[in-house]
Amino acid sequence: MAEASQAFTRARALCVELARVTGARPMQYRLVAPIAQSIGLDAAAADAAVTLAIEQKWLIRSGERPHTIRLTDEGRHLTIINGYGR
């Protein structure tokens, strides 16, 4: 249960950082690695966070490694709930 909670925390943190970097504007793709590094995630943790965020419909991924991500409308809403943009 703690692992699941940590996974969701990391996925949400990735979305919030992506929102910060993009100004929460729609259709703004960014490379995963710099976003993940800025919140202290290694490559494996970043991959897991991206996968979970995609499953939750918070992110869309494009391309192969290094892949880019963007927030969905649900992801942008999530970042507001979690304190970005207030």
PEWO-V750541 format. One record per residue. N is the residue number from 1. RES is the residue in one letter. OMEGA is omega in whole degrees, -180 to 180 (999 if undefined). Layout:
# PEWO-V750541
n:N res:RES omega:OMEGA
n:N res:RES omega:OMEGA
This chain:
# PEWO-V750541
n:1 res:M omega:179
n:2 res:A omega:179
n:3 res:E omega:179
n:4 res:A omega:178
n:5 res:S omega:179
n:6 res:Q omega:179
n:7 res:A omega:178
n:8 res:F omega:178
n:9 res:T omega:179
n:10 res:R omega:180
n:11 res:A omega:177
n:12 res:R omega:179
n:13 res:A omega:178
n:14 res:L omega:179
n:15 res:C omega:180
n:16 res:V omega:179
n:17 res:E omega:177
n:18 res:L omega:177
n:19 res:A omega:180
n:20 res:R omega:-177
n:21 res:V omega:-177
n:22 res:T omega:-175
n:23 res:G omega:-179
n:24 res:A omega:177
n:25 res:R omega:179
n:26 res:P omega:174
n:27 res:M omega:-180
n:28 res:Q omega:179
n:29 res:Y omega:175
n:30 res:R omega:174
n:31 res:L omega:-179
n:32 res:V omega:-170
n:33 res:A omega:-180
n:34 res:P omega:178
n:35 res:I omega:-179
n:36 res:A omega:-180
n:37 res:Q omega:-178
n:38 res:S omega:176
n:39 res:I omega:173
n:40 res:G omega:179
n:41 res:L omega:172
n:42 res:D omega:-175
n:43 res:A omega:-179
n:44 res:A omega:179
n:45 res:A omega:178
n:46 res:A omega:178
n:47 res:D omega:180
n:48 res:A omega:180
n:49 res:A omega:179
n:50 res:V omega:-179
n:51 res:T omega:179
n:52 res:L omega:-180
n:53 res:A omega:176
n:54 res:I omega:177
n:55 res:E omega:180
n:56 res:Q omega:-180
n:57 res:K omega:177
n:58 res:W omega:-177
n:59 res:L omega:168
n:60 res:I omega:-180
n:61 res:R omega:177
n:62 res:S omega:173
n:63 res:G omega:175
n:64 res:E omega:180
n:65 res:R omega:-8
n:66 res:P omega:-177
n:67 res:H omega:178
n:68 res:T omega:180
n:69 res:I omega:171
n:70 res:R omega:177
n:71 res:L omega:169
n:72 res:T omega:174
n:73 res:D omega:178
n:74 res:E omega:179
n:75 res:G omega:177
n:76 res:R omega:177
n:77 res:H omega:178
n:78 res:L omega:-177
n:79 res:T omega:176
n:80 res:I omega:178
n:81 res:I omega:-177
n:82 res:N omega:169
n:83 res:G omega:177
n:84 res:Y omega:175
n:85 res:G omega:177
n:86 res:R omega:999
